[in-house]
C-alpha cells in the first residue's frame, strides 16, 4: 500500500510532465503492485472485550497521571487528549488526525445541533474531499462531559482543543499520539492482531449498520466515498444532509455491552 501511494504521487509528476510537453507519455501509467490482502482483512474492529479493557483502564477509572502513570491505578482523573480522543473516535468515526487537529472553533452549533466540523483550513489537513463534513456530537459524549471540556478550553482562550499535543516532524499532531496509543494498548492488555486506533472507525461503521442507518447518511458521517472511491454523479447534486438528520443517526448508535455510566458527569 505504501509503495502504491508513492507510485501514485510519482505518476502525478509524470502526468504534469506530459501536459507540459516534457514527455510524450507517462511510463508510470497503470503501474501498481498487486495487493494480495483484502481491505477488510487489513484492519478489524475492536472486540467488546478490547473496548472494555480500554475504557475501564486506569486512565478512565483513576490513574497516577495521564503522562507516564496512565496504566497505574491512582486517584487522578485527568480529562485531556488521551482521555477524550479514543471516546470521540468511538462515537464519531473520525480519523485520528481529524480529532487531534481539532480547534476549539471546530465545535459549532449548526441548526441547533452541536457538531464536530472537519475542514481543511490553515495547518489542518483532510484525507479526501469527502472528509470535510459535520458530525453531530453523540449524547454519550455530552453525558461524559465533552461540551463542558470544550467550554473550559474556550474560557482559557485556547485555540487548539488538545493543545498539549505537539506536532510531529511533518506537522501532524497525530504522530506522537499514535505511538502513545500503541503503547497504551499493550500496557493495558488490549493489543490484538489487526487492531489499532483505526479500529474505532470500524467499530463506528458496524454500529451504524446495526442501527440500520441509511447508507448515504453513513457515508456522510464517516467521510467515506461511494464504491471505488467515486461518490457517483448523484453526489454532486444538493447540499447534503441537514444536521438534524445526521443527529438522528448518530444518537441511534450504541454499544450496549460497553457500560460507560461511570464516566458520566455527576
FIVEX-63374 format. One record per atom (N, C-alpha, C): x, y, z; residue in one letter. Coordinates in steps of 0.05 Angstrom, whole numbers, plus 32768, in hexadecimal, padded with zeros to 4 digits. Example, Ala and Ser with C-alpha at 12.3 -4.5 7.8 and 13.67 -1.06 7.14 Angstrom:
<sites>
81087F8E809CA;80F67FA6809CA;81087FBE809CA;81017FD3808ES;81117FEB808FS;81028001809DS;
</sites>
This chain:
<sites>
80117FE88000X;800080008000X;801180198000X;80278019800FX;803980308010X;804780347FF5X;8050801F7FE9X;805D80217FCEX;804A802C7FBAX;803180227FBAX;801D802C7FA7X;8016804A7FACX;801780527FC5X;8013806E7FCBX;8029807F7FBFX;804280767FC2X;805880857FB6X;805680857F98X;804F806E7F8CX;804C806D7F6FX;803680807F65X;802180827F74X;800B80947F6CX;801580B17F6CX;802480B97F80X;802F80D47F81X;804380D97F6AX;805480C57F65X;806780C77F50X;805980C97F35X;804380BA7F32X;803480BC7F19X;802980D87F14X;802180E57F2AX;801881007F28X;802C81137F1CX;8046810F7F24X;805B81207F1AX;805F811A7EFCX;805F81017EF4X;806380F97ED8X;804B81027EC7X;803381017ED2X;801C810B7EC3X;801E81297EBEX;802981387ED2X;802E81547ECEX;804281587EB8X;805781477EB7X;806C814A7EA3X;806081457E87X;804D81327E85X;8040812D7E6BX;803081467E62X;802181517E75X;801081687E6FX;802181817E66X;803981837E72X;804B81997E6CX;805C81947E53X;805A817C7E48X;806A81767E30X;8086816C7E34X;808D81667E4DX;80A7815B7E53X;80A9813D7E4CX;8093812F7E4CX;809281137E45X;807B810E7E32X;807F80FA7E20X;806A80F37E0EX;805480E37E1CX;805C80D17E2FX;804880C27E3EX;805580BB7E59X;804480B47E6CX;804D80AE7E87X;805580907E89X;806E808A7E90X;8076806E7E93X;806A80617EACX;805D80717EBDX;805280667ED6X;803480607ED4X;802880657EBCX;800C80607EB9X;800580437EBFX;7FF2803F7ED1X;7FEA80247ED8X;7FFD80147EE9X;801280217EF2X;802780137F01X;801F80117F1FX;80187FF97F28X;80117FF47F44X;80197FD87F4BX;801F7FD57F65X;80247FBA7F6FX;800A7FAD7F77X;80067F937F71X;7FED7F867F7AX;7FED7F837F99X;7FD77F887FA5X;7FD47F857FC2X;7FC47F6C7FC8X;7FD27F577FD3X;7FC47F3E7FD7X;7FB17F3D7FEFX;7FB27F528000X;7FA27F538018X;7F897F648013X;7F727F598017X;7F597F688014X;7F587F7E8029X;7F4B7F948022X;7F4A7FAB8035X;7F3E7FA38050X;7F297F93804FX;7F1C7F8C8069X;7F2D7F7A807AX;7F437F6E806FX;7F547F5D807EX;7F6C7F6C8089X;7F6F7F858082X;7F867F95808CX;7F827FA080A8X;7F697FA780AEX;7F637FB180C8X;7F487FA580D1X;7F467FA180EBX;7F2D7F9780F6X;7F237FAA810BX;7F097FAA8111X;7EFF7FBA8127X;7F097FAE8141X;7F097FBF8156X;7F0F7FB58170X;7EF97FA28179X;7F007F8C8187X;7EEC7F7B8193X;7EE07F8981ABX;7ECA7F8081B5X;7EBD7F8C81CCX;7ED07F8A81E4X;7EDF7F7481E6X;7EF27F7081FCX;7F087F8581FAX;7F127F8A81E3X;7F277F9F81DFX;7F1C7FBA81E7X;7F047FC081DFX;7EF87FDA81E6X;7EF47FDD8204X;7EED7FC78211X;7EEA7FC8822EX;7F057FCC823CX;7F1A7FC08231X;7F357FC4823DX;7F3E7FE18239X;7F377FEC8222X;7F408008821DX;7F31801B822FX;7F17801A8230X;7F07802E823EX;7F028027825BX;7F0C80118264X;7F0C800B8281X;7F298009828CX;7F3B8014827DX;7F5780158285X;7F5B802C8299X;7F71802C82A8X;7F76804282BBX;7F73805E82B0X;7F7A80628296X;7F77807C828AX;7F5B8087828DX;7F478074828DX;7F2B807C828EX;7F1F807882AAX;7F2B806782BAX;7F1F806282D4X;7F2E806E82ECX;7F47807782E6X;7F57808382FBX;7F74807982F8X;7F86808C82F1X;7FA2808582ECX;7FB5809782FCX;7FCE809282FAX;7FE280A38307X;7FE380BE82F9X;7FE580BE82DEX;7FE480D582CEX;7FE080CC82B1X;7FDC80DF829EX;7FD780D68282X;7FF080DA8271X;800780DC827EX;802180DF826FX;802F80C4826FX;803A80BD8286X;804880A38289X;8039808F829AX;8027809982ABX;8019808782BDX;7FFD808082B4X;7FF78081829AX;7FDC807D8290X;7FD280608294X;7FE5804D8297X;7FDD80318299X;7FDE802782B6X;7FE4803A82C9X;7FE7803382E5X;7FCF803E82F5X;7FC3802E8306X;7FAC80378316X;7FB4804E8328X;7FA480638329X;7FA9807A833AX;7F90808A833EX;7F9380A1834AX;7F7C80B28351X;7F7680C8833CX;7F8980CC8329X;7F8580E18315X;7F7280D882FFX;7F6280EB82F6X;7F4F80E682E0X;7F5180FC82CBX;7F6880FE82BFX;7F6D811382ABX;7F5B810F8292X;7F5181258287X;7F408123826FX;7F4C8136825AX;7F60812C824DX;7F6E813B8238X;7F6E812A821FX;7F81812F820DX;7F81812281F3X;7F80810381F5X;7F9080F88206X;7F9180DA8207X;7F7780CE8211X;7F6880DD8220X;7F4D80D4822AX;7F3980D78214X;7F3880EE8207X;7F2280F581F4X;7F2580E981D9X;7F3D80E781CEX;7F4080E081B2X;7F3580C481ACX;7F3B80AF81BCX;7F2E809581B6X;7F10809581B8X;7F0580A481CBX;7EE880A681CEX;7EDB80B381B6X;7EE880C981ADX;7EDD80D78195X;7EDE80C5817DX;7EF480B6817AX;7EF680A38163X;7EE0808E8164X;7EDA8084817BX;7EC5806F817EX;7EAA80798176X;7EA48092817EX;7E88809C817AX;7E8680B08162X;7E9B80B48153X;7E9980C5813CX;7EA480B88122X;7EB580A48125X;7EC28098810EX;7ED880A98101X;7EE080BF810EX;7EF480D08103X;7F0F80C38103X;7F2080C980EFX;7F3B80BF80EEX;7F4C80CC8104X;7F6280BF810BX;7F7280C98121X;7F7B80E6811CX;7F8680EC8105X;7F9081078100X;7F7A811B80FFX;7F62811380F6X;7F4C812580F6X;7F45812F8112X;7F47811C8125X;7F4181238141X;7F588133814DX;7F71812A8149X;7F8881378155X;7F8B8154814DX;7F83815B8134X;7F878176812BX;7F6F8188812FX;7F5B817F813EX;7F43818F8143X;7F4A81A98151X;7F3D81BE8148X;7F3F81D88155X;7F2681DB8167X;7F2881EC817BX;7F1181F2818BX;7EFA81FC817AX;7F01820C8166X;7EED82178154X;7EE082028142X;7EEB81EA8141X;7EDF81D58131X;7EC881C7813EX;7EC281CE8157X;7EAB81C48165X;7E9681DA8163X;7E8381D58151X;7E7081EA814AX;7E5381E0814CX;7E4181F3814FX;7E2481EE814EX;7E1A81F48133X;7E1081DF8125X;7E0581E2810AX;7DE881DB810AX;7DD781EE8104X;7DBA81EA8104X;7DB181DE811FX;7DBD81E88135X;7DB581DF814FX;7DC181C58158X;7DD481B98148X;7DE181A0814EX;7DFE81A48153X;7E08819A816AX;7E25819C8170X;7E348189815FX;7E4881938151X;7E568182813DX;7E758185813FX;7E8281708136X;7E9F8172812FX;7E9F817B8112X;7EAF818E810BX;7EB2819680EFX;7ECE818F80E6X;7ECF817E80D2X;7EE9817580C7X;7EED818380ADX;7F02819480ACX;7F0681A48094X;7F2481AA8091X;7F2D81AC8078X;7F4981B28073X;7F4C81D18074X;7F5D81DA8086X;7F6081F6808AX;7F7A81FC8098X;7F8B820D808CX;7FA582138099X;7FB681FB809BX;7FBD81F480B5X;7FCE81DD80B9X;7FBF81C280BCX;7FA481C380B8X;7F9481AB80BAX;7F91819E809EX;7F938184809EX;7F9281758085X;7F7D815F8086X;7F718159806FX;7F5E8143806EX;7F68812F8059X;7F5E8117805BX;7F6881018049X;7F5D8104802DX;7F438109802AX;7F37810C8010X;7F2381238011X;7F18812B7FFAX;7F0481407FF9X;7EEB81378009X;7EE4811D8009X;7ECD81138017X;7ED181148035X;7EEA8118803EX;7EF08119805BX;7EE581328068X;7EE281478059X;7ED781608064X;7EB9815C806AX;7EB2815E8083X;7E978157808BX;7E90816280A7X;7E77816180AEX;7E6E816780C9X;7E63814E80D6X;7E6B814880EFX;7E62813080FDX;7E5681398117X;7E3C8134811BX;7E2F813B8135X;7E3D812D814CX;7E3E813A8162X;7E4B812F817AX;7E38811C8188X;7E408103818BX;7E2F80EE8197X;7E2880F581B4X;7E1080EF81BBX;7E0680F581D6X;7E1780E981ECX;7E2480D281E6X;7E3480C581FBX;7E4D80D68201X;7E5880E281ECX;7E6F80F581F0X;7E66810D8201X;7E4E811681FCX;7E44812D820CX;7E4081258229X;7E35810D822DX;7E3181038249X;7E4C81008257X;7E6080F98249X;7E7B80F58255X;7E888110825BX;7E7E8125824EX;7E8881408254X;7E99814D823EX;7E9681448225X;7EA7814F8211X;7EA1816D820CX;7E888175820CX;7E8381928207X;7E8D81A3821EX;7E8C81988237X;7E9881A7824DX;7EB681AA824AX;7EC38195823FX;7EE081978239X;7EE581AD8224X;7ED481AD820FX;7ED881C281FAX;7ED481DD8206X;7EC181E18218X;7EBC81FB8224X;7ED582038235X;7EE281F08242X;7EFA81F68252X;7F108200823FX;7F1381F38229X;7F2881FC8216X;7F228217820AX;7F09821C8205X;7F00823681FAX;7F05824C820EX;7EFE82468228X;7F02825A823DX;7F1F82608241X;7F30824C823DX;7F4D82508240X;7F5A825C8227X;7F4982638213X;7F52826F81FAX;7F66825E81EBX;7F61824481ECX;7F72823181DDX;7F68823181C0X;7F7A822D81AEX;7F74822B8191X;7F70820E818AX;7F8481FE8190X;7F8381E1818BX;7F7481D381A1X;7F6181C2819AX;7F5181B481AEX;7F6381A281C0X;7F76819581B4X;7F89818481C3X;7FA5819081C0X;7FA881A781CDX;7FC081B781CAX;7FD981AA81D4X;7FD7819581E5X;7FEF818881F0X;7FFC817681DBX;7FEE817081C5X;7FF9815F81B0X;800B8170819EX;80248169819DX;80378177818CX;8039816B8170X;803B817B815CX;803D81708140X;8056815F813DX;8054814B812CX;806A813A8125X;807C81478111X;809081398107X;80A3814580F4X;8097814E80DAX;807F814380D2X;8072814B80BAX;8059815C80BFX;8057816580D8X;8041817880DEX;8028816B80E8X;8027815080EAX;800E814380F2X;800E81408111X;7FF98149811EX;7FF68146813BX;7FF181298143X;7FE981188130X;7FE380FD8136X;7FFC80EB8138X;801380F5812EX;802B80E4812DX;803380D88148X;803680EA815CX;803F80E08176X;802880D28185X;800F80DB8180X;7FF880CE818DX;7FF680B18183X;7FFB80AD8169X;7FF98092815EX;800D807F816CX;802580898170X;80398078817EX;80318072819AX;8026808681A8X;801D808281C3X;8006806E81C4X;7FF3807081B2X;7FDC805F81B3X;7FE4804181AFX;7FF7803D819EX;80018021819AX;800D801681B4X;801C802781C3X;8027801E81DDX;8010801A81F1X;7FFD802C81F0X;7FE6802A8202X;7FD8800F81FFX;7FD2800781E7X;7FC57FED81E2X;7FD57FD681EEX;7FEF7FD781EBX;80007FC281F6X;7FFF7FC28214X;80027FDA8220X;80047FDC823DX;7FEB7FD4824CX;7FD37FD7823FX;7FBA7FD0824CX;7FB07FB48243X;7FC07FA68233X;7FB87F8B822BX;7FA37F8B8216X;7FA17FA08205X;7F8B7FA181F1X;7F967F9F81D5X;7FB07F9981D2X;7FBC7F9781B7X;7FB67F7C81ABX;7FAB7F7C8192X;7FA57F648184X;7FAD7F688166X;7FB27F518158X;7FBA7F54813CX;7FA47F62812BX;7FAD7F728118X;7F9C7F808105X;7F8A7F968112X;7F907F9D812BX;7F817FB38137X;7F947FCA813FX;7F8B7FE2813CX;7F9A7FFA8142X;7F8680108146X;7F8F80298148X;7F7C803F814CX;7F6680408136X;7F6E8039811EX;7F5B803A8108X;7F448026810CX;7F478013811EX;7F3280008124X;7F19800E812FX;7F1D8025813DX;7F0580348146X;7EF3803B812FX;7EFF80428118X;7EF080498100X;7EE0803180F6X;7EEC801A80F8X;7EDE800180F0X;7EC77FFC8104X;7ECB8000811EX;7EB67FFD8132X;7E9F8010812BX;7EA580288125X;7E91803C811EX;7E8180348106X;7E8E802A80F1X;7E80802180D9X;7E6D800980DFX;7E777FF780F0X;7E667FE080F7X;7E4E7FEA8108X;7E527FFD8119X;7E3D8008812AX;7E2880158118X;7E3080238103X;7E1D802F80F1X;7E0D801A80E3X;7E1A800480DBX;7E0B7FEE80CEX;7DF77FE280E1X;7DFF7FDD80FAX;7DED7FD1810DX;7DD57FE38114X;7DD97FFD8111X;7DC380108116X;7DB1801480FEX;7DB8800680E8X;7DA9800780CFX;7DAA802480C3X;7DC0803180C6X;7DC3804C80BBX;7DC2804B809DX;7DB6805F8090X;7DB680628073X;7DD380638069X;7DD880558053X;7DF480538049X;7DFF806F8042X;7DF080808035X;7DFA809A802EX;7E0080AB8047X;7DF080A8805BX;7DF580B68075X;7E0F80AB8081X;7E1280918080X;7E2B8085808BX;7E44808F807DX;7E4280918062X;7E59809B8053X;7E5F80B8805AX;7E4A80C8805EX;7E4E80E48064X;7E5B80E78080X;7E5280D78093X;7E5D80D980AEX;7E7A80D180AFX;7E8180BB80A1X;7E9C80B180A2X;7EB080BE808EX;7EA580CF807CX;7EB780DB8068X;7EC080C78054X;7EB080B28050X;7EB6809D803CX;7EAB80A48021X;7EB9809C800CX;7EAE809F7FF1X;7E9F80867FEAX;7E9280867FD4X;7E84806E7FCBX;7E9780597FC1X;7E8D80437FB7X;7E9D802E7FAEX;7EB280367F99X;7ECA802C7F9CX;7EDF80337F89X;7EEB804F7F8DX;7EE4805B7FA3X;7EEF80767FA9X;7EE1808C7F9AX;7ECB80857F8CX;7EBC80997F7DX;7EA1809D7F89X;7E9A80B67F91X;7E8080BA7F9DX;7E6880B77F8AX;7E6E80B67F71X;7E5880B27F5DX;7E4D80CD7F55X;7E3E80CD7F3EX;7E3480E67F33X;7E2080F47F45X;7E1180E47F55X;7DFD80F07F66X;7E0A80FF7F7DX;7E2480FA7F83X;7E3281077F99X;7E3781247F94X;7E35812E7F7BX;7E3A814A7F76X;7E21815B7F77X;7E0A814E7F7CX;7DF1815D7F7EX;7DE981617F9BX;7DDB81787FA0X;7DD2817D7FBBX;7DE781887FCDX;7DE0818D7FE6X;7DF381997FF9X;7DF881878011X;7DF1816E800FX;7DF7815B8025X;7DE081598039X;7DE5814A804EX;7DD081458062X;7DCF815B8076X;7DB881628080X;7DB581758095X;7DC0816980AFX;7DCC817A80C0X;7DD7817080D9X;7DC4815F80EAX;7DAA816680E9X;7D96815780F8X;7D94813B80EFX;7D96813680D5X;7D94811B80CAX;7DAD810B80D3X;7DC4811880D2X;7DDD810A80DBX;7DDC810480F9X;7DD081178108X;7DCF81138125X;7DBD80FA812CX;7DA780F7811DX;7D9680E08122X;7DA680C6811EX;7DB680C58109X;7DC680AD8104X;7DDB80A98119X;7DE980BE8121X;7DFE80BC8135X;7DF380B28150X;7DDD80BD8158X;7DD280B68173X;7DC7809A8174X;7DC3808D815DX;7DBB8071815DX;7DD2805E8161X;7DEA8068815EX;7E0280578162X;7E0580518180X;7E0980388185X;7E0E802F81A1X;7E20801781A2X;7E2D801481B9X;7E3E7FFD81BEX;7E337FF181D8X;7E1E7FE181D4X;7E0E7FD881EBX;7E1E7FC88200X;7E327FBB81F7X;7E427FAA8209X;7E5B7FB98214X;7E5B7FD38210X;7E717FE3821AX;7E677FF8822DX;7E657FF28247X;7E5B8006825AX;7E6E801D825EX;7E648036825BX;7E75804D825FX;7E6880618273X;7E5480588281X;7E46806A8294X;7E5A807582A9X;7E6E806682B0X;7E81806E82C4X;7E91808782BCX;7E90808D82A2X;7E9E80A58298X;7E8D80BE8297X;7E7280BB829BX;7E6080D18299X;7E6680E682AEX;7E6280FF82A7X;7E64811582BBX;7E4E811282CFX;7E54811582E8X;7E40811282FDX;7E30812C8300X;
</sites>
